[in-house]
Amino acid sequence: MKTIELKNVSKLYNKDVCALNNVSFTVNQGEFVAVMGQSGSGKSTLLQIAGLLDSCTSGEVLINGENVSELDKNKLADIRMKTLGFVFQSFHLNSHLKLYENIMVPMLINNEFKNRAEMKKRAEELVETVGLSHRIDHYPSELSGGEQQRAAIARAMANDPDFILADEPTGNLDSKNEIMIFEELKKLSDSGKGVLVVSHNEAVMDFADRICIMKDGVLSEK
Amino acid sequence: MKLTNIRFFATANSKGNSKNSIIKVLMILLVTSVSLIPSFTLTVASAVNEYKNDFRARCLELDPWLKELTDDILDSVRNINHVQEVDMLKGMRSQLFSINQVTDNNGICEEWQKEIEERNAAVQALSLIGSEKMSVIAGKDLDESPSFCCIIPSLFYPFEDTENYNNLEYIDGESLIGKTLTVTANDGEYYETLYNYFDGEQGGNEWIRPAALEYKLKIVGVYYASPTANGYFDSIYVSEETGRLIQETELEAGGYDLNSDETLVEKWWNTPSLRTHYVIVDDYDNIPYVYNEISKLGLVCADNPELGIKESVLIISKILSVASVILLIAPSVLLVIVLIQSTVSNLKKRRGEIGLMKAVGYSDKNIFFCLCYEQLIVTLKGFFVGGIISLILIAISNFYNNHSSYVNRLYIVDWSGFLTLLSISLAVSVVIPVVCQLIALKRLTKIEPKDAMNNM
């Protein structure tokens, strides 16, 4: 079983601000886990550490059983490329690339793709998966917020990762699009991906298999 | 990350930077600055430096105005640092001869005869001095030829109608090799400065009136007349021996007895210490020093060679050099400032995007190469446009100068020099953006993957 596991992880900033306090947490393959909490509760920090975007002060982080806590940043980048996909609140689509080209961005550093034709084919498949085939040649500025976030989800799937980590994916969307995004993420977990969503949006509760609450750096399951 | 992928990514992003237009314009300016004016600078400097080595450019005229040039005095001059040799002028300094006829093996050249009769033709004849060797670019030089031969300039214009100075139809000197000029000394007189110390007093000047004899001078070769020099396109050279013979026969035919010392002219001819000499300096740049040292000896010496480098050319050469330096430094500095500013603001603006790239696995190296390539696309576009502009301007300039006055030939740019400068500007257009990215590298490495989580 593929997992992201945090064991007794703590994160201190400036030696006195405790963002995470001895947190143990697991996301399994095929699971949709939502972490909720107020601003400043430490949920984003949890996602950063689980996603290898930041290091922990103490504890262990294991990806698919491998302890990655002490690896250098190049190896961590490699693990992120192969194993993790990210969806952020701000979409971060490149305004100079078309939709399918944006989806190709993570593939450009993946040597498993022999040429751009292969990348484009994969991008087209992902675009179809998120229901944006009719917008494939459009630039991000021509897409709605919901469409951009769906494009970001497709991009997160570019290298066929085991896990998708989403930080407030509906933060910039209206309620109709929020549901659409959570539905897309649910589809991914149903297809066997592990999905970790950090959100203060209560709508996520209707889609998550597990809900965890962060408060003052401490995680508890609901 | 493969180069093709870097190119793909960078090509798209290169459109996005708002400062790209400024960078492109600065790049065009830089390329034209590096390749255009410096091409002229190099061309002029090269011609000047080449001519500086010329015998005539290092020749100072030494006259017995205040003192006779005795052997002791000449030895003192020879002992001055940087003096290569001192030679007596045995022939003509510069004597005007009318051309009466041009002949070849078949007789009179009819097309020439017509020109001479309609337009009047004359040449300035100079005789070689001492060890001087006037090298030829075609035909034979005077060392290999008997007496009464001459060499003419590669672009020859002996006619007196020089009103349209900027549009003379020069004659290709090579086409005249093998022909013979029949010439006569103009007016049969010239003015010579003589000093008579026989009675311990300073002497005076005398008109020498040699006979207007006719001479036949066979053209054996052609020399390159540098447009930097003060010479003219009607100057021909004869050997020292030919010059001496011409002077001798003229004086004798004019009634002087060169075996006696009765008249001033005869004494002057037979007394080496009363004759004009030339001081040959080892390097053009040492002329002021040698002049000062000779002056300290109480002698009268020219401070500049008669056929030295034109003052105007030296001034232009200096102006071009200064302009080249300014034009190289100013746009370069401006470009570096704009590029660094653009790079830094670009990184700030794209912090979230770069954070995302790092989040999905891009290394600092991958991102650095992408950003470099983005910048190179812009600077290289500027290089190509600037290069084409320079190329066209140089081509137009060369065409104009090639069909213009002889002096303007000085500004005909050598294409290999221009291409070298263009290559330098290409190197600059590659190096500067890379250096600017390297300067910003620290900022790049400080962007964290988690910066993608900031809501921008």
Interface residues (C-beta under 8 A of the other chain):
Chain A: S44 L47 Q48 G51 L52 L53 D54 N74 A77 D78 R80 M81 K82 G85 F86 F88 Q89 S90 H92 N94 S95 H96 L97 E101 V105 P106 L108 I109 N110 N111 R116 A158 N159 D167 G171 N172
Chain B: M1 K2 T4 N5 F8 F9 A12 N13 K15 G16 G352 E353 G355 L356 M357 K358 A359 V360 G361 Y362 S363 N366 E448 P449 K450 A452 M453 N454 N455 M456
